[in-house]
Amino acid sequence: MKAPERVTKLLEPVVTGLGYELVGVEFHPGRRQGTLRLYIDRPEGIEVDDCARVSHQVSGVLDVENPIAGEYLLEVSSPGLDRPIFKTEDYDRFAGETVHLRLRRLLDGRRRHHGRLVGLRDDQVVIHEEGEEIAVPLTEIDRAHLELEPETGGHRESK
């Protein structure tokens, strides 16, 4: 689940100031303890030391600003090969990659779509799926993630 926008806006300058891209932020509330997960990236890739560095800096900001009520665990990681999509511009950035979409509700009898990402057109994500071009409204997408190919060394560079 996407984190509240205010949390992302609070943390993005901290992460970019350290030289990383903030791919996205998720918050999963829990009965006793929630989880705040940050996905970071950079062209050289992410290592454990990068996650620790970002975690240390972000923890300080979260302690001072206290944007989330209650207790939660902070996790910082790379987006991995199943890179989640959080930002609208990433639908164009990763055109040509394989994408998995999970929708909020049934659309043409389906909640899941899988195909080659074409990009964004008029607030709709366009994919090629089984030889057909499908357009899904951005507002209907619950989750989206890429299926990146490991032999390419991760994602393609921005276009």
LINKABEL-V237854 format. One record per pair of residues at least 6 apart in sequence whose C-alpha atoms are under 7 Angstrom apart, sorted by the first residue. I is the first residue (numbers start at 1). J is the second residue. D is the distance in whole Angstrom. If there is no record, write none. Layout:
I & J & D
I & J & D
This chain:
1 & 26 & 5
1 & 27 & 6
1 & 28 & 6
2 & 25 & 6
2 & 26 & 4
2 & 27 & 6
3 & 25 & 6
3 & 26 & 5
3 & 27 & 5
7 & 67 & 6
8 & 25 & 6
11 & 58 & 7
12 & 22 & 6
14 & 58 & 7
15 & 21 & 7
15 & 22 & 6
15 & 54 & 6
16 & 22 & 7
20 & 40 & 6
20 & 41 & 6
20 & 42 & 5
21 & 40 & 6
21 & 41 & 5
21 & 42 & 6
22 & 39 & 6
22 & 40 & 5
22 & 41 & 7
23 & 39 & 5
23 & 40 & 5
23 & 41 & 7
23 & 86 & 7
24 & 38 & 6
24 & 39 & 5
24 & 86 & 6
25 & 37 & 6
25 & 38 & 5
25 & 39 & 6
26 & 36 & 6
26 & 37 & 5
26 & 38 & 7
27 & 35 & 6
27 & 36 & 5
27 & 37 & 6
28 & 34 & 5
28 & 35 & 5
28 & 36 & 7
29 & 35 & 6
33 & 71 & 5
33 & 72 & 5
33 & 73 & 7
34 & 71 & 6
34 & 72 & 4
34 & 73 & 6
35 & 72 & 5
35 & 73 & 5
35 & 74 & 6
36 & 72 & 7
36 & 73 & 6
36 & 74 & 5
36 & 75 & 6
37 & 74 & 6
37 & 75 & 5
37 & 76 & 6
38 & 75 & 6
38 & 76 & 5
38 & 77 & 6
39 & 76 & 6
39 & 77 & 5
39 & 78 & 5
39 & 79 & 5
40 & 77 & 6
40 & 78 & 5
40 & 79 & 7
41 & 78 & 6
41 & 79 & 7
46 & 78 & 6
51 & 76 & 5
51 & 77 & 6
55 & 76 & 6
81 & 147 & 6
81 & 148 & 5
81 & 150 & 7
81 & 154 & 7
82 & 145 & 6
82 & 146 & 5
82 & 147 & 5
82 & 148 & 6
83 & 145 & 5
83 & 146 & 5
83 & 147 & 7
84 & 144 & 6
84 & 145 & 4
84 & 146 & 6
85 & 144 & 5
85 & 145 & 5
91 & 119 & 5
91 & 120 & 6
91 & 125 & 7
92 & 119 & 4
92 & 120 & 6
93 & 158 & 5
93 & 159 & 6
94 & 156 & 7
95 & 117 & 5
95 & 118 & 5
95 & 119 & 5
96 & 116 & 6
96 & 117 & 5
96 & 118 & 6
97 & 116 & 6
97 & 117 & 6
97 & 146 & 7
97 & 148 & 7
98 & 115 & 5
98 & 116 & 4
98 & 117 & 6
98 & 146 & 6
98 & 147 & 5
98 & 148 & 7
99 & 114 & 6
99 & 115 & 6
99 & 116 & 6
99 & 117 & 6
99 & 144 & 7
99 & 145 & 6
99 & 146 & 4
99 & 147 & 6
100 & 113 & 6
100 & 114 & 5
100 & 115 & 7
100 & 144 & 6
100 & 145 & 5
100 & 146 & 6
101 & 112 & 6
101 & 113 & 5
101 & 114 & 6
101 & 141 & 7
101 & 143 & 6
101 & 144 & 5
101 & 145 & 7
102 & 111 & 6
102 & 112 & 5
102 & 113 & 7
102 & 141 & 6
102 & 142 & 6
102 & 143 & 5
102 & 144 & 6
103 & 111 & 5
103 & 112 & 6
103 & 140 & 5
103 & 141 & 4
103 & 142 & 5
103 & 143 & 7
104 & 140 & 5
104 & 141 & 6
104 & 142 & 5
105 & 111 & 6
114 & 129 & 6
115 & 127 & 6
115 & 128 & 5
115 & 129 & 4
116 & 127 & 5
116 & 128 & 5
116 & 129 & 7
117 & 126 & 6
117 & 127 & 4
117 & 128 & 7
118 & 126 & 5
118 & 127 & 5
118 & 128 & 7
119 & 125 & 6
119 & 126 & 5
120 & 126 & 6
123 & 137 & 6
123 & 138 & 6
124 & 135 & 6
124 & 136 & 5
124 & 137 & 4
124 & 138 & 5
125 & 135 & 5
125 & 136 & 5
125 & 137 & 6
125 & 138 & 6
126 & 133 & 7
126 & 134 & 6
126 & 135 & 4
126 & 136 & 6
127 & 133 & 6
127 & 134 & 5
127 & 135 & 7
128 & 134 & 6
148 & 154 & 6
148 & 155 & 6
